[in-house]
Amino acid sequence: MKSEELFRQAQQLMPGGVSSPVRAIKPYPFYTARANGSQLFTVDGTTLIDCCMAYGPLILGHAASPIKAAITAQLDKGWLYGTPSPLEPEFARLITGDHPCMDMVRFVSSGSEATMAAIRLARGFTGKKDIVKIEGGFHGAHDAVLVKAGSGATTLGVPDSAGVLAALVAHTRQVAYNDPEALETLLSKHNDVAALIIEPVMGNIGPVLPTTNYLREVREITHAHDVLLIFDEVITGYRLGIGGAQVKYGVKPDLTTLGKIIGGGLPIGAFGGRREIMALVAPSGPVYQAGTFSGNPLSLTAGIATIRWLHDHPTTYAMLEEKSRAIEETIGNRAGGSFVRLGSMFKYFFRSEPPKNYIEVKECDIAAFGIFRERMFARGIFLPPSQFETNFLSVSHSDEDIATLIQAYTQCL
Ligand SMILES: *Cc1c(COP(=O)(O)O)cnc(C)c1O
């Protein structure tokens, strides 16, 4: 069956025809029959170079053989126990070893679950009510973080979804990214803030990169006001390097959330941080958190295989960097936009200057992006279907793929 017909049926059976909103490409999304390396093969017989990589997790590419071998080996031993397994301390040791600020970690099943628990934990630890997030930052699909952007630093949060209580998001305040003064002002005015949650490099409207010293200033300001700093590294963890943004920029958050890459393509999330904070998580403390699928052996084994592979191939990040640099060198500011990249995260913004925050991202020419994306698709390139999503490269993108990408960018821009 072809994509158009599959989508017609899906729309009768599932809201919007999809399992997650961003996938509802107009007029209908392509359906993937299988995937390998850097390529997606659609049910319509098309082969695409994938620059979405499932929105970040697949740093080794689709169906990567070391991960496949690990999953296959685990299958014979069962895939869900409801008891602890030796994989848990093994993976916890790996992750805490890679993140100097994480003494302990709790495994969960998604990034959303990780940020939800980290926020609860910050409130439980500090006894304070409010949280601050960065405008345009994405931390998953739970109530506390579904706040409309643009409401300004001093006003109360307004729900960005029906069904979210205004009374709840009133406790979520927002500040602009790359604006330490706004954060300082906000925290001097409000003394009931438990935590600031921030994507150290904004991945869900970006990449939007931190200006020099921004993250350090954020650390100093939150510290001075006794506010916990939560780095949401669900995208940047193991994407920017071993240890993610906190190691790259040398900033120590109090809590960290991880997901995406650490599951090797299977569902996962994790949160961790300082021992005295993590000690409050149930059953060792009063902050409740639990999950049937938490620490499930398949996700852990796929995650361990991925992280071990990255450790065993230390040139990986430099190689990925070289590939995105090659694209930048040809594309640059062609057609009046701006090409932004950091390691294997990149995007062409339809805006003359690289955006520094959410307001500036909103100035991009969305209509132009739409036309560009369709042209790229016609040339066999799958870009995430929104101007606001980061594009990703993987280890499996060959030099030939990069040459094809560069040629397609040149023609389509
Ligand atoms: C993807 C993402 C999440 C949510 O993770 P899910 O596994 O989709 O629930 C949270 N924070 C950031 C920064 C993300 O990119």
The ligand as an SDF file (V2000), in Angstrom:
LIG
                    3D

 15 15  0  0  0  0  0  0  0  0999 V2000
   13.0640   15.0920   22.6080 C   0  0  0  0  0  0  0  0  0  0  0  0
   13.2560   15.9560   23.7820 C   0  0  0  0  0  0  0  0  0  0  0  0
   12.5530   15.7540   24.9780 C   0  0  0  0  0  0  0  0  0  0  0  0
   11.4570   14.7330   25.0920 C   0  0  0  0  0  0  0  0  0  0  0  0
   11.9360   13.4360   24.9410 O   0  0  0  0  0  0  0  0  0  0  0  0
   10.8880   12.2780   24.5530 P   0  0  0  0  0  0  0  0  0  0  0  0
   11.7100   11.0280   24.6090 O   0  0  0  0  0  0  0  0  0  0  0  0
   10.3900   12.6210   23.1820 O   0  0  0  0  0  0  0  0  0  0  0  0
    9.8110   12.3180   25.5630 O   0  0  0  0  0  0  0  0  0  0  0  0
   12.8650   16.5320   26.0740 C   0  0  0  0  0  0  0  0  0  0  0  0
   13.8020   17.4850   25.9980 N   0  0  0  0  0  0  0  0  0  0  0  0
   14.4920   17.7110   24.8680 C   0  0  0  0  0  0  0  0  0  0  0  0
   15.5440   18.7740   24.8480 C   0  0  0  0  0  0  0  0  0  0  0  0
   14.2190   16.9750   23.7180 C   0  0  0  0  0  0  0  0  0  0  0  0
   14.8700   17.2380   22.5900 O   0  0  0  0  0  0  0  0  0  0  0  0
  1  2  1  0
  2  3  1  0
  2 14  2  0
  3  4  1  0
  3 10  2  0
  4  5  1  0
  5  6  1  0
  6  7  2  0
  6  8  1  0
  6  9  1  0
 10 11  1  0
 11 12  2  0
 12 13  1  0
 12 14  1  0
 14 15  1  0
M  END
$$$$
